[in-house]
Amino acid sequence: MKHFLSIKDFSRDELLEMIELAKKIKAQTKRKEFVPYLENQTLGMIFEKSSTRTRVSFETGIYQLGGIGLFLSSNDIQLGRGEPLKDTARVMSRMVDMIMIRTFEQSRLDEFAKYSKVPVINGLSNEYHPVQIMTDYFTLLELGKTNPVVAYVGDGNNITHSWLMLSSKLGLEMRVATPKGYECDNDIVKIAKDYALESKAKLSFYNDPNMAVKDADVIITDTWVSMGQESEKETRVKAFAGYMVDDAMMNKAKSDAVFMHCLPVYRGYEVTEEIFEKFEDVVFLEAENRLHMQKGIMVWLDEHR
């Protein structure tokens, strides 16, 4: 049985299989062909962090696959009152067919999966956001960017970490630009570099965003202040001065480069209003594709029990 906790847990071929499934299921969905791949199955969805896209996409996705989703905030279940993770995992996995968790430390997901009898999906953790990055790459493929040079500008966070994992597995060129003090986790960078040796991926790290975006196919950014970092907002805004994606930055990328953002977006901080609206069709295609990519992941996990 496989869990979907981090991109690093999968081979290149397995990742591409999931994307092909997502492509197939999306095409079926657009034709209003709702194939019940997960007929009568139940997806338990634990939210320790709030969400718009993760909840709507997983709940809609399992329904379109013929199953049902159960939304469970930490206030709804005994986990929020101190029940051990391993007990919640052992109870839920005897009652549902698959579990998605959106939580804090990655270690919570790892522990839950250890005791679960059914596949567990990472809907976001402090360290990784793998469903989002699989979606990003799926979207780039739809846009015809099959071997993109990826530039990430911003915080060294879960989005950056997951992009490093995907790039290093698929052999892509990725450039990361972060302010000093906000770099990626050293252990995660080391893992990515080890995978890159085999895949021939090219990973570069800068403190100057202009170096990262030169001739890139896509510029990606994320909020500077993630959930739980609200008290750091003033400090972070100062530290990220010069990291806003604007016309000048986009003009350093390739002429047909695109801008991506996983949302929610804070205009006037990580990106200007003008750039966001210029690429709104890309960003909202990216948002829609969470639905289809996650369906692909769920079906793939079901096939590999």
C-alpha positions in Angstrom: 0.0 0.0 0.0 1.2 3.5 -0.9 0.7 6.8 0.9 1.0 10.2 -0.7 3.0 12.1 1.9 5.8 13.6 -0.2 6.9 13.6 -3.9 10.3 12.2 -2.7 8.5 8.9 -2.0 7.8 8.2 -5.7 9.8 7.3 -8.8 9.7 9.5 -11.9 7.5 6.9 -13.7 5.1 6.7 -10.8 4.7 10.5 -10.8 4.1 10.6 -14.5 1.5 7.8 -14.2 -0.5 9.9 -11.8 -0.3 12.9 -14.1 -1.5 10.7 -17.0 -4.4 9.5 -14.9 -5.3 13.1 -14.1 -5.2 14.0 -17.8 -7.5 11.1 -18.6 -9.9 11.8 -15.8 -10.0 15.6 -16.6 -10.9 14.8 -20.2 -13.7 12.5 -19.1 -14.9 15.1 -16.7 -15.0 17.8 -19.4 -17.2 15.4 -21.5 -19.4 14.9 -18.4 -18.3 11.3 -18.2 -18.1 10.7 -14.5 -16.5 7.2 -14.3 -17.0 5.8 -10.7 -13.4 4.7 -10.2 -13.9 4.9 -6.4 -17.6 3.9 -6.3 -19.0 3.8 -2.7 -15.6 4.6 -1.2 -15.3 7.2 1.6 -12.6 9.8 1.9 -12.0 11.1 5.4 -10.7 14.7 5.3 -9.0 16.0 8.5 -8.4 19.7 8.5 -6.1 21.1 11.2 -5.4 24.0 8.9 -8.3 25.8 7.1 -8.5 25.8 3.3 -10.7 26.8 0.4 -9.1 24.9 -2.6 -8.1 21.8 -0.7 -11.5 21.2 0.8 -13.5 22.0 -2.3 -11.3 20.0 -4.7 -11.1 16.9 -2.5 -14.7 16.9 -1.6 -15.9 17.5 -5.2 -13.2 15.0 -6.5 -14.3 12.0 -4.4 -17.9 12.7 -5.3 -17.2 12.8 -9.0 -15.3 9.5 -8.6 -18.4 7.9 -7.1 -17.6 8.2 -3.5 -18.3 10.5 -0.6 -16.1 12.9 1.4 -16.3 13.5 5.2 -15.1 17.0 6.3 -13.5 16.8 9.8 -12.0 19.8 11.4 -9.9 19.2 14.5 -12.8 20.6 16.5 -15.1 17.9 15.1 -13.1 14.9 16.3 -11.4 13.7 19.4 -8.0 14.5 17.9 -8.7 18.1 18.8 -9.2 17.1 22.5 -5.9 15.3 22.8 -6.6 11.8 21.4 -3.3 10.4 20.2 -2.7 10.5 16.4 -2.1 6.7 16.3 -5.5 6.0 17.9 -7.4 8.3 15.5 -5.5 6.6 12.6 -6.4 3.2 13.8 -10.1 4.1 14.2 -10.6 6.1 11.0 -8.8 3.6 8.8 -11.2 0.9 9.9 -14.1 3.0 8.7 -13.1 4.9 5.6 -11.2 3.9 2.4 -8.7 6.8 2.2 -7.7 9.7 4.4 -6.5 13.3 3.5 -4.9 15.4 6.2 -4.0 19.1 6.1 -1.9 19.7 9.2 1.2 21.3 10.7 4.4 19.2 11.1 5.2 16.5 8.5 5.9 14.2 11.4 2.2 14.2 12.2 1.4 12.8 8.8 4.2 10.3 9.0 2.9 9.0 12.4 -0.7 8.9 11.1 0.3 6.9 8.0 2.3 4.5 10.1 -0.8 3.4 11.9 -3.3 3.7 9.1 -4.7 0.7 7.2 -5.7 2.8 4.2 -3.8 5.3 2.0 -3.1 8.7 3.6 -2.7 11.9 1.4 -0.8 15.0 2.4 -3.2 17.9 1.8 -0.5 20.3 3.1 2.1 20.3 5.9 4.6 22.8 7.1 7.3 21.1 5.1 5.5 19.9 1.9 2.5 20.6 -0.3 2.9 17.8 -2.8 -0.7 17.8 -4.3 -0.2 21.5 -5.3 3.1 21.0 -7.0 1.9 17.9 -8.9 -1.0 20.2 -10.0 1.5 23.0 -11.0 3.4 20.6 -13.3 0.3 19.1 -14.7 -0.8 22.7 -15.6 2.5 23.5 -17.2 2.2 20.4 -19.4 -1.2 21.5 -20.5 0.3 24.9 -21.4 2.9 23.1 -23.6 5.9 23.6 -21.3 7.2 20.0 -21.3 10.7 20.7 -19.9 10.4 24.0 -18.2 13.0 26.1 -16.5 11.3 26.9 -13.2 12.1 30.0 -11.2 10.7 30.3 -7.7 10.9 33.7 -6.0 10.0 34.1 -2.4 10.0 32.2 0.9 11.8 28.8 1.2 8.6 27.1 2.3 6.5 23.9 1.6 5.8 25.0 -2.0 9.5 25.5 -2.6 10.4 22.2 -1.0 7.9 20.2 -3.0 9.0 21.9 -6.2 12.6 20.9 -5.4 11.5 17.3 -4.9 9.6 17.2 -8.2 12.4 18.9 -10.2 15.0 16.6 -8.8 12.9 13.5 -9.6 12.0 14.6 -13.1 15.3 16.1 -14.1 14.2 19.7 -14.5 16.1 22.9 -14.0 14.9 24.8 -11.0 16.2 28.1 -9.6 15.2 29.2 -6.1 15.6 32.8 -5.0 15.0 33.6 -1.3 16.1 36.4 1.0 18.9 35.6 3.5 17.4 33.9 6.5 14.5 32.5 4.6 16.2 29.8 2.6 14.9 26.3 2.1 15.4 23.6 4.8 19.0 22.3 4.5 18.0 18.7 5.0 15.4 18.9 2.2 17.9 20.6 -0.1 20.3 17.8 0.5 17.7 15.2 -0.4 16.8 17.0 -3.6 20.5 17.3 -4.6 21.0 13.6 -4.0 18.1 12.8 -6.4 19.4 15.4 -8.9 22.6 13.4 -9.2 20.6 10.6 -10.7 18.1 12.5 -12.8 20.6 15.2 -14.0 18.3 17.9 -12.6 19.9 21.3 -12.3 19.2 23.0 -8.9 20.4 26.5 -8.2 20.0 28.8 -5.2 20.2 32.6 -5.0 19.5 35.5 -2.8 19.0 37.7 -5.9 15.7 37.0 -7.6 16.9 38.6 -10.9 19.4 35.9 -11.3 16.8 33.2 -10.8 14.3 34.5 -13.3 16.6 35.1 -16.2 15.3 33.2 -19.3 12.9 31.1 -17.1 9.8 29.5 -18.6 7.8 30.1 -15.5 8.0 32.3 -12.4 6.4 31.0 -9.3 5.8 32.7 -6.0 3.8 32.2 -2.8 2.6 34.3 0.1 5.3 35.8 2.2 3.3 35.2 5.4 1.9 31.7 5.7 -0.6 30.5 8.2 0.8 30.7 11.7 3.3 33.5 10.7 1.0 36.4 11.1 3.0 37.9 14.0 6.1 38.0 11.6 4.3 40.0 8.9 6.1 43.4 9.4 9.5 41.7 9.6 8.9 39.5 6.6 7.6 42.3 4.4 10.8 44.2 5.0 13.0 41.1 4.3 11.2 40.4 1.1 11.6 43.9 -0.4 12.6 43.4 -4.1 10.9 40.0 -4.3 7.6 41.2 -5.7 7.0 39.8 -9.1 6.4 42.8 -11.4 6.8 43.8 -15.0 10.5 44.3 -14.7 11.0 40.8 -13.2 8.7 39.1 -15.8 10.6 40.8 -18.6 13.8 39.1 -17.5 12.2 35.7 -18.2 11.5 34.3 -21.6 9.0 36.2 -23.8 6.4 33.5 -23.5 7.0 32.8 -19.8 4.0 32.4 -17.4 3.4 33.4 -13.8 1.9 30.9 -11.3 0.6 31.2 -7.8 -1.1 28.5 -5.6 -3.4 31.1 -4.0 -4.6 32.9 -1.9 -2.7 35.8 -3.4 -1.8 39.1 -1.7 -1.6 41.7 -4.4 1.0 44.4 -3.8 3.2 42.0 -1.8 4.4 38.9 -3.6 3.0 40.1 -7.0 1.6 43.2 -8.5 -2.1 43.5 -9.4 -1.0 44.0 -13.1 1.0 40.8 -13.3 -1.6 38.7 -11.5 -4.4 39.9 -13.7 -2.3 39.4 -16.8 -1.8 35.7 -16.0 -5.1 35.1 -14.2 -6.1 32.5 -16.8 -3.0 30.5 -15.9 -3.5 30.9 -12.1 -7.1 29.9 -12.2 -6.4 27.0 -14.5 -3.8 25.9 -11.9 -6.5 26.2 -9.2 -9.0 24.2 -11.2 -6.5 21.5 -11.9 -6.2 20.7 -8.1 -9.5 18.9 -8.6 -8.3 16.8 -11.5 -4.8 16.1 -10.2 -6.0 15.0 -6.9 -8.5 12.6 -8.6 -5.6 11.1 -10.4 -3.7 10.7 -7.2 -6.6 9.1 -5.4 -7.3 6.6 -8.2 -3.6 5.8 -8.5 -3.4 5.1 -4.8 -6.5 2.9 -5.0 -4.9 0.9 -7.8 -1.8 0.4 -5.8 -3.2 -0.9 -2.5 
